[in-house]
Amino acid sequence: MAEFKRPANRQEFEENFAPVHPLMNETQAYYESSRCLYCYDAPCVNACPTGIDIPLFIRQIHTGDVTGAAQTIYEDNFFGYACGKVCPTDVLCEGACVYNHQDVKPLEIGRLQSFATGKVLATDKQIFLTGRPNGYRVAIIGAGPAGISCACELRMLGYEVDVFEAKNQPSGLTIHGVAPYKISNEEVLAEVKWLEQQLGFHIHYRHPIESEDQLKQLEETYDAIFLGIGLGLTKSLDLPGENLKNCVGAVEFIEQLRLHQHQVTTGKKVIILGGGNTAMDAASEAARLGAEQVIIAYRRGKIEMSAYPFEYELAKVVGAKGMFYVQPLEIVGNVQVEGVKFVRMISENGKLTPIPGSEFVEPCDTVIYATGQEKQTRFLDKIKDVRWDGKGRIEVDSLTFQTGNPRYFAAGDAVNGGAEVVNAVAEGKKAAKGIHDYLFLGK
């Protein structure tokens, strides 16, 4: 189990948050690529939401054509470098590798992908040829993975594209919500900047689209509008004491950590409420910030957590511990957090029931709750005929990603409710093709 001291400066922060999957050097990439069996109907390709031709780019790496490998990757996934770093490869491409059936370590596809794309990002070499201008203009709201992917594909099809982003940086949760031991801010920004230079779309930062008047102006200026608005803040706990000092949502905690790094602190004992991947990230980050104890408290059992098993293992490796079948009742404290009051739970036939008289208080000085994110329904209510389901997810055509308002398209977390970066990238690209069918082909 790793132990971390609280980082006092950027260097110590970077040491504590060293990459889980560091970049390969050329020798490592050569030998790792030599292991590929170049399967027919490769299961790794089928497992990739963006359908990257993985055997092809690995063969290109092995034969020294690294630029060709990057082109192969970017043809299907415009966030090729970031996805190589942040994708849950253990359950996607690498999880599907045939070596898993032979008791052999699967190919490190993610690291090979970041190796090839990283080499190209470090150059000014032009590898894209955008489409001939077709006279149509598209506005994209949100510079996250879905929005940027949509912008890139539209530029390849000849559209003029403007991206409107409320924050002063791009890339949605890739830069604001992914743990820094997976990818650094600098890496994310470098890829987006490179894509902007390669493909010629324009990102307008600090330009939130919030009002009906702004939407009307976009409708008058652009031929179609793409909604890549993602999700909102962490959902409220609806518990007494959640407004105490040092009780914070996981999304907000991770965003502050990404932006302010070693300036962010936690208490000595941190309790994480939740059992998803975001909870695991928050637990691991709290430990790397020097918390002496980190407890992941979940109302069900370990095997019922929605987090990927490898994410839980990452948190355990740095010192986090699980506490299961406990339901929070109250955040205890006067001005700031002093503990969490729980009741123990029992599961009978899949139904959770509190155990009478089992209440207890677990002392702590920080609570991070990972209870999912709010949906953007207040904003969507401003757009005529854009509808959402009972969970607040925008309803779209499954093939074209067109909403009930034919001029509006949407993809990413706002549609899928919160999935991986790679899913948002894949959906953004499909939405661009849906826009093309609607505008250029008249479908």
DALIN-V495163 format. One record per residue. N is the residue number from 1. RES is the residue in three letters. SS is DSSP state (h for helix, s for strand, l for the rest). PHI is phi in whole degrees, 0 to 359 (none if undefined). PSI is psi in radians with two decimals (none if undefined). Layout:
n: <N,N>
res: <RES,RES>
ss: <SS,SS>
phi: <PHI,PHI>
psi: <PSI,PSI>
//
This chain:
n: <1,2,3,4,5,6,7,8,9,10,11,12,13,14,15,16,17,18,19,20,21,22,23,24,25,26,27,28,29,30,31,32,33,34,35,36,37,38,39,40,41,42,43,44,45,46,47,48,49,50,51,52,53,54,55,56,57,58,59,60,61,62,63,64,65,66,67,68,69,70,71,72,73,74,75,76,77,78,79,80,81,82,83,84,85,86,87,88,89,90,91,92,93,94,95,96,97,98,99,100,101,102,103,104,105,106,107,108,109,110,111,112,113,114,115,116,117,118,119,120,121,122,123,124,125,126,127,128,129,130,131,132,133,134,135,136,137,138,139,140,141,142,143,144,145,146,147,148,149,150,151,152,153,154,155,156,157,158,159,160,161,162,163,164,165,166,167,168,169,170,171,172,173,174,175,176,177,178,179,180,181,182,183,184,185,186,187,188,189,190,191,192,193,194,195,196,197,198,199,200,201,202,203,204,205,206,207,208,209,210,211,212,213,214,215,216,217,218,219,220,221,222,223,224,225,226,227,228,229,230,231,232,233,234,235,236,237,238,239,240,241,242,243,244,245,246,247,248,249,250,251,252,253,254,255,256,257,258,259,260,261,262,263,264,265,266,267,268,269,270,271,272,273,274,275,276,277,278,279,280,281,282,283,284,285,286,287,288,289,290,291,292,293,294,295,296,297,298,299,300,301,302,303,304,305,306,307,308,309,310,311,312,313,314,315,316,317,318,319,320,321,322,323,324,325,326,327,328,329,330,331,332,333,334,335,336,337,338,339,340,341,342,343,344,345,346,347,348,349,350,351,352,353,354,355,356,357,358,359,360,361,362,363,364,365,366,367,368,369,370,371,372,373,374,375,376,377,378,379,380,381,382,383,384,385,386,387,388,389,390,391,392,393,394,395,396,397,398,399,400,401,402,403,404,405,406,407,408,409,410,411,412,413,414,415,416,417,418,419,420,421,422,423,424,425,426,427,428,429,430,431,432,433,434,435,436,437,438,439,440,441,442,443>
res: <MET,ALA,GLU,PHE,LYS,ARG,PRO,ALA,ASN,ARG,GLN,GLU,PHE,GLU,GLU,ASN,PHE,ALA,PRO,VAL,HIS,PRO,LEU,MET,ASN,GLU,THR,GLN,ALA,TYR,TYR,GLU,SER,SER,ARG,CYS,LEU,TYR,CYS,TYR,ASP,ALA,PRO,CYS,VAL,ASN,ALA,CYS,PRO,THR,GLY,ILE,ASP,ILE,PRO,LEU,PHE,ILE,ARG,GLN,ILE,HIS,THR,GLY,ASP,VAL,THR,GLY,ALA,ALA,GLN,THR,ILE,TYR,GLU,ASP,ASN,PHE,PHE,GLY,TYR,ALA,CYS,GLY,LYS,VAL,CYS,PRO,THR,ASP,VAL,LEU,CYS,GLU,GLY,ALA,CYS,VAL,TYR,ASN,HIS,GLN,ASP,VAL,LYS,PRO,LEU,GLU,ILE,GLY,ARG,LEU,GLN,SER,PHE,ALA,THR,GLY,LYS,VAL,LEU,ALA,THR,ASP,LYS,GLN,ILE,PHE,LEU,THR,GLY,ARG,PRO,ASN,GLY,TYR,ARG,VAL,ALA,ILE,ILE,GLY,ALA,GLY,PRO,ALA,GLY,ILE,SER,CYS,ALA,CYS,GLU,LEU,ARG,MET,LEU,GLY,TYR,GLU,VAL,ASP,VAL,PHE,GLU,ALA,LYS,ASN,GLN,PRO,SER,GLY,LEU,THR,ILE,HIS,GLY,VAL,ALA,PRO,TYR,LYS,ILE,SER,ASN,GLU,GLU,VAL,LEU,ALA,GLU,VAL,LYS,TRP,LEU,GLU,GLN,GLN,LEU,GLY,PHE,HIS,ILE,HIS,TYR,ARG,HIS,PRO,ILE,GLU,SER,GLU,ASP,GLN,LEU,LYS,GLN,LEU,GLU,GLU,THR,TYR,ASP,ALA,ILE,PHE,LEU,GLY,ILE,GLY,LEU,GLY,LEU,THR,LYS,SER,LEU,ASP,LEU,PRO,GLY,GLU,ASN,LEU,LYS,ASN,CYS,VAL,GLY,ALA,VAL,GLU,PHE,ILE,GLU,GLN,LEU,ARG,LEU,HIS,GLN,HIS,GLN,VAL,THR,THR,GLY,LYS,LYS,VAL,ILE,ILE,LEU,GLY,GLY,GLY,ASN,THR,ALA,MET,ASP,ALA,ALA,SER,GLU,ALA,ALA,ARG,LEU,GLY,ALA,GLU,GLN,VAL,ILE,ILE,ALA,TYR,ARG,ARG,GLY,LYS,ILE,GLU,MET,SER,ALA,TYR,PRO,PHE,GLU,TYR,GLU,LEU,ALA,LYS,VAL,VAL,GLY,ALA,LYS,GLY,MET,PHE,TYR,VAL,GLN,PRO,LEU,GLU,ILE,VAL,GLY,ASN,VAL,GLN,VAL,GLU,GLY,VAL,LYS,PHE,VAL,ARG,MET,ILE,SER,GLU,ASN,GLY,LYS,LEU,THR,PRO,ILE,PRO,GLY,SER,GLU,PHE,VAL,GLU,PRO,CYS,ASP,THR,VAL,ILE,TYR,ALA,THR,GLY,GLN,GLU,LYS,GLN,THR,ARG,PHE,LEU,ASP,LYS,ILE,LYS,ASP,VAL,ARG,TRP,ASP,GLY,LYS,GLY,ARG,ILE,GLU,VAL,ASP,SER,LEU,THR,PHE,GLN,THR,GLY,ASN,PRO,ARG,TYR,PHE,ALA,ALA,GLY,ASP,ALA,VAL,ASN,GLY,GLY,ALA,GLU,VAL,VAL,ASN,ALA,VAL,ALA,GLU,GLY,LYS,LYS,ALA,ALA,LYS,GLY,ILE,HIS,ASP,TYR,LEU,PHE,LEU,GLY,LYS>
ss: <l,l,l,l,l,l,l,l,l,h,h,h,h,h,h,h,l,l,l,l,l,l,l,l,l,h,h,h,h,h,h,h,h,l,l,l,l,l,l,l,l,l,h,h,h,h,h,l,l,l,l,l,l,h,h,h,h,h,h,h,h,h,l,l,l,h,h,h,h,h,h,h,h,h,h,h,l,l,l,h,h,h,h,h,h,h,l,l,l,l,l,l,h,h,h,h,l,h,h,h,h,h,l,l,l,l,l,l,h,h,h,h,h,h,h,h,h,h,h,h,h,l,l,l,l,l,l,l,l,l,l,l,l,l,l,l,s,s,s,s,s,l,l,l,h,h,h,h,h,h,h,h,h,h,h,h,l,l,l,s,s,s,s,s,l,l,l,l,l,l,l,h,h,h,h,h,l,l,l,l,l,l,l,l,h,h,h,h,h,h,h,h,h,h,h,h,h,h,h,l,l,s,s,s,l,l,l,l,l,l,l,h,h,h,h,h,h,h,h,h,h,l,l,s,s,s,s,l,l,l,l,l,l,s,l,l,l,l,l,s,l,l,l,l,s,l,s,s,s,h,h,h,h,h,h,h,h,h,h,h,h,h,h,l,l,l,l,l,s,s,s,s,s,l,l,l,h,h,h,h,h,h,h,h,h,h,h,h,l,l,l,l,s,s,s,s,s,s,l,l,l,h,h,h,l,l,l,l,h,h,h,h,h,h,h,h,h,l,l,l,s,s,s,s,l,s,s,s,s,s,s,s,s,l,l,s,s,s,s,s,s,s,s,s,s,s,s,s,l,l,s,s,s,s,l,l,l,l,l,s,s,s,s,l,l,s,s,s,s,l,l,l,s,l,l,l,h,h,h,h,l,l,l,l,l,l,l,s,l,l,l,l,l,s,l,l,l,l,l,l,l,s,l,l,l,l,l,s,s,s,l,l,h,h,h,h,l,l,l,l,h,h,h,h,h,h,h,h,h,h,h,h,h,h,h,h,h,h,h,l,l,l,l>
phi: <none,283,238,234,270,299,291,262,209,296,298,293,299,294,292,294,253,302,303,293,237,295,296,282,268,296,294,299,296,297,289,293,293,290,278,295,266,49,301,286,51,304,295,294,293,296,275,272,302,264,67,300,283,295,302,294,290,290,297,295,298,295,267,89,266,292,297,298,297,297,298,301,293,291,299,252,217,287,252,304,290,299,294,300,270,254,298,283,301,300,250,249,300,289,293,265,302,297,298,299,273,242,60,241,301,294,300,275,295,300,292,295,296,291,300,294,292,298,297,286,299,281,243,258,294,278,245,249,243,285,289,296,308,253,90,258,237,231,259,240,259,110,260,273,304,294,295,293,298,297,299,298,294,296,295,297,264,96,271,273,229,239,252,251,237,289,273,264,220,270,82,47,290,300,257,256,224,256,302,292,281,264,204,270,304,299,293,297,297,297,291,295,298,297,296,297,290,292,250,79,276,237,257,256,280,52,230,292,254,231,251,295,296,296,297,299,295,297,298,281,260,243,276,207,228,252,258,243,275,62,242,263,289,299,298,297,285,57,237,302,90,289,268,294,298,77,249,220,289,296,298,292,299,293,298,297,297,296,276,243,48,293,283,274,232,232,283,285,235,243,249,259,258,140,226,262,296,295,298,294,300,298,296,296,292,299,295,289,275,102,299,284,224,229,241,264,258,225,282,244,273,301,288,266,296,280,294,296,306,292,292,296,295,301,292,295,300,266,114,288,235,264,227,248,56,228,250,290,248,196,270,267,159,260,262,231,299,237,170,232,271,242,236,283,242,233,253,232,56,82,256,273,225,294,270,305,76,262,297,205,249,261,295,194,239,214,236,241,254,245,249,87,241,291,270,265,292,297,289,297,296,276,251,299,69,271,247,222,273,296,258,82,273,297,274,225,293,293,261,260,63,275,275,294,267,301,273,250,234,207,197,86,300,295,258,271,86,122,232,271,305,296,293,296,298,297,292,299,292,295,296,299,291,295,297,297,298,289,274,270,261,71,269>
psi: <2.22,2.56,2.42,2.43,2.64,2.17,2.26,-0.23,3.10,-0.67,-0.78,-0.63,-0.81,-0.56,-0.77,-0.59,0.62,2.57,2.35,-0.65,1.46,2.74,2.52,2.67,3.10,-0.67,-0.79,-0.75,-0.66,-0.86,-0.66,-0.69,-0.43,-0.26,-0.26,2.40,-0.04,0.96,2.51,2.40,0.93,2.19,-0.45,-0.63,-0.77,-0.48,-0.20,2.11,-0.45,-0.07,0.57,2.41,1.46,-0.83,-0.63,-0.84,-0.51,-0.69,-0.68,-0.68,-0.81,-0.52,0.12,0.05,1.23,-0.66,-0.74,-0.67,-0.76,-0.71,-0.75,-0.74,-0.87,-0.39,-0.53,-0.42,1.86,-0.17,0.76,-0.74,-0.88,-0.76,-0.58,-0.50,-0.75,-0.21,2.52,1.21,-0.46,-0.51,-0.04,-1.97,-0.84,-0.55,-0.41,-0.11,2.38,-0.36,-0.43,-0.42,-0.06,0.22,0.60,2.50,2.26,2.78,2.49,1.29,-0.75,-0.78,-0.64,-0.68,-0.79,-0.55,-0.90,-0.86,-0.62,-0.64,-0.71,-0.65,-0.48,-0.03,2.98,0.27,2.26,2.07,-0.10,2.49,1.97,2.80,2.76,2.34,2.26,0.03,-0.05,2.61,2.43,2.36,2.40,2.21,1.90,2.10,0.74,-3.03,-0.71,-0.80,-0.79,-0.71,-0.74,-0.75,-0.77,-0.83,-0.68,-0.67,-0.66,-0.43,0.03,0.24,2.63,2.29,2.29,2.28,2.25,2.07,2.26,-0.58,3.12,0.14,2.75,-3.07,0.31,-2.32,-0.30,-0.64,-0.41,-0.22,0.10,2.40,2.39,-0.23,-0.08,-0.77,2.52,2.81,-0.76,-0.69,-0.76,-0.84,-0.64,-0.71,-0.74,-0.73,-0.73,-0.76,-0.70,-0.71,-0.68,-0.71,-0.26,0.40,2.92,2.22,2.19,1.79,2.82,0.69,1.22,2.49,1.93,-0.45,2.86,-0.60,-0.73,-0.74,-0.73,-0.69,-0.70,-0.74,-0.57,-0.39,-0.56,2.71,-0.42,2.76,2.32,2.31,1.86,0.93,-0.12,-2.59,3.00,-2.62,2.93,2.41,2.51,2.58,-0.47,0.73,2.58,2.40,0.01,-0.21,0.09,2.67,2.46,0.29,2.02,2.58,2.58,-0.71,-0.77,-0.68,-0.82,-0.69,-0.78,-0.67,-0.75,-0.67,-0.61,-0.09,-2.07,-0.20,-0.24,2.37,2.80,2.99,-3.04,-0.59,2.13,2.31,2.22,2.19,1.98,2.86,0.37,-3.08,-0.61,-0.66,-0.70,-0.71,-0.81,-0.69,-0.81,-0.68,-0.72,-0.72,-0.71,-0.31,0.01,0.15,2.37,-0.57,2.36,2.15,2.23,1.92,2.18,2.50,-0.24,-2.86,2.95,-0.77,-0.22,-0.05,2.52,-0.22,2.55,2.47,-0.65,-0.50,-0.71,-0.69,-0.68,-0.71,-0.71,-0.66,-0.60,0.14,-0.09,2.58,2.62,2.53,1.97,2.84,0.83,2.28,2.15,2.41,-0.53,2.49,2.08,2.43,3.01,-1.32,-0.66,2.96,2.32,-0.21,3.14,2.27,2.16,2.81,2.43,2.58,2.70,2.47,2.10,2.03,0.65,-0.05,2.27,2.36,2.31,2.51,2.01,2.37,0.17,0.18,2.52,2.79,2.18,1.96,2.51,2.95,0.03,2.39,2.25,2.05,2.23,1.38,0.47,3.05,2.62,2.60,2.82,0.76,-0.52,-0.69,-0.76,-0.49,-0.28,-0.14,2.10,2.30,0.14,2.05,2.82,2.79,-3.03,-0.28,0.15,0.18,2.34,2.32,2.19,2.82,2.31,-0.34,-0.76,-0.28,0.48,2.41,-3.05,-0.41,1.97,-0.37,-0.14,2.36,2.76,2.68,3.08,-2.75,-0.53,-0.37,-0.81,-0.09,-0.05,1.62,-2.66,2.85,-0.75,-0.57,-0.72,-0.71,-0.81,-0.76,-0.67,-0.68,-0.72,-0.66,-0.66,-0.70,-0.58,-0.71,-0.73,-0.75,-0.69,-0.81,-0.87,-0.61,-0.15,0.46,none>
//
